[in-house]
Amino acid sequence: MHDDSAKPTQREHPTKTPHLHHHNETGTVTVEFALMLPAVVMILILCISVVLASLQRAVVQDHARTAARIASTGQPAASSESQHDTDTTYATTIHPPWVTVTATRPIHIAGLTVPGLKLQARATAYLEEHVNSSQE
């Protein structure tokens, strides 16, 4: 009698599958990387842009506070403008005993101005002339 169970078959050894299509899959990782790289870079740029816009918001808020302090002394708010920051504009509103300064600046990302988007911050200070007159 012939015993076929003694011979191992391919079905009995699943780890020994033939690699018939191995040569067709060699560039798959490269193609997947090339397809995913632009998406990953765009997400990274978006995250960095949000952080930079937040930092610019803090700078504009600081400019508004400084301008309000200067305007409270009777000087123009624009005199607080930094020599390096010519993009910030100031609007001053005086309602005694308060002065309010609104600083507005376009958003810059990677040296380019984002059209239509502006940062705005407002700060209020007590007019010094009212401080001096109340102390007399």
NORSUL-V26183 format. One record per pair of residues at least 24 apart in sequence whose ideal C-beta (glycine too) atoms are under 10 Angstrom apart, sorted by the first residue. I is the first residue (numbers start at 0). J is the second residue. D is the distance in whole Angstrom. If there is no record, write none. Layout:
# NORSUL-V26183
<<I	J	D> <I	J	D>>
This chain:
# NORSUL-V26183
<<44	108	9> <44	109	8> <47	108	8> <47	109	9> <48	106	9> <48	108	5> <48	109	8> <48	113	9> <49	108	10> <51	106	9> <51	107	8> <51	108	6> <51	109	8> <52	106	6> <52	107	9> <52	108	7> <52	113	8> <52	116	8> <52	118	7> <53	118	10> <55	104	7> <55	105	9> <55	106	6> <55	107	7> <55	108	9> <55	118	6> <56	104	9> <56	106	9> <56	118	5> <56	119	9> <56	120	7> <57	118	10> <57	120	9> <58	84	8> <58	87	9> <58	102	9> <58	104	8> <58	118	8> <58	120	9> <59	84	9> <59	86	10> <59	87	7> <59	101	10> <59	102	5> <59	103	8> <59	104	5> <59	106	10> <59	117	9> <59	118	5> <59	119	7> <59	120	5> <59	121	10> <60	102	8> <60	118	9> <60	119	10> <60	120	4> <60	121	9> <60	122	7> <61	102	9> <61	120	8> <61	122	9> <62	87	5> <62	89	8> <62	100	9> <62	102	5> <62	103	10> <62	104	8> <62	118	10> <62	120	7> <62	122	9> <63	87	9> <63	89	8> <63	99	9> <63	100	6> <63	101	7> <63	102	4> <63	103	9> <63	104	10> <63	119	9> <63	120	4> <63	121	6> <63	122	4> <63	123	9> <64	100	8> <64	102	9> <64	120	8> <64	121	10> <64	122	4> <64	123	9> <64	124	8> <65	100	9> <65	102	9> <65	122	8> <65	124	10> <66	90	10> <66	91	8> <66	98	9> <66	100	4> <66	101	9> <66	102	6> <66	120	10> <66	122	7> <66	124	9> <67	91	8> <67	97	9> <67	98	6> <67	99	7> <67	100	4> <67	101	9> <67	102	9> <67	121	9> <67	122	4> <67	123	6> <67	124	4> <67	125	10> <68	98	9> <68	100	9> <68	122	8> <68	124	5> <68	125	10> <68	127	9> <69	98	10> <69	100	8> <69	124	9> <70	98	5> <70	99	9> <70	100	5> <70	122	9> <70	123	10> <70	124	7> <70	126	8> <70	127	10> <71	96	9> <71	97	9> <71	98	5> <71	100	9> <71	123	9> <71	124	4> <71	125	6> <71	126	5> <71	127	5> <71	128	9> <71	129	9> <71	130	9> <72	98	9> <72	124	9> <72	126	9> <72	127	5> <72	128	9> <73	98	9> <73	126	8> <73	127	7> <73	128	7> <76	100	5> <76	101	9> <76	102	8> <76	122	10> <77	102	10> <86	112	8> <86	117	10> <86	118	10> <87	118	9> <87	120	10> <88	117	9> <88	119	10> <90	119	10> <90	121	9> <92	121	9> <92	123	9> <93	126	7> <94	123	9> <94	126	9> <95	125	10> <95	126	6> <95	128	8> <95	129	6> <96	124	10> <96	125	6> <96	126	5> <96	127	10> <96	128	8> <96	129	4> <96	130	8> <96	132	9> <96	133	9> <97	123	5> <97	124	7> <97	125	6> <97	126	7> <97	129	9> <98	122	9> <98	123	7> <98	124	6> <98	125	8> <98	126	6> <98	127	9> <98	129	10> <99	123	5> <99	124	8> <100	124	8>>
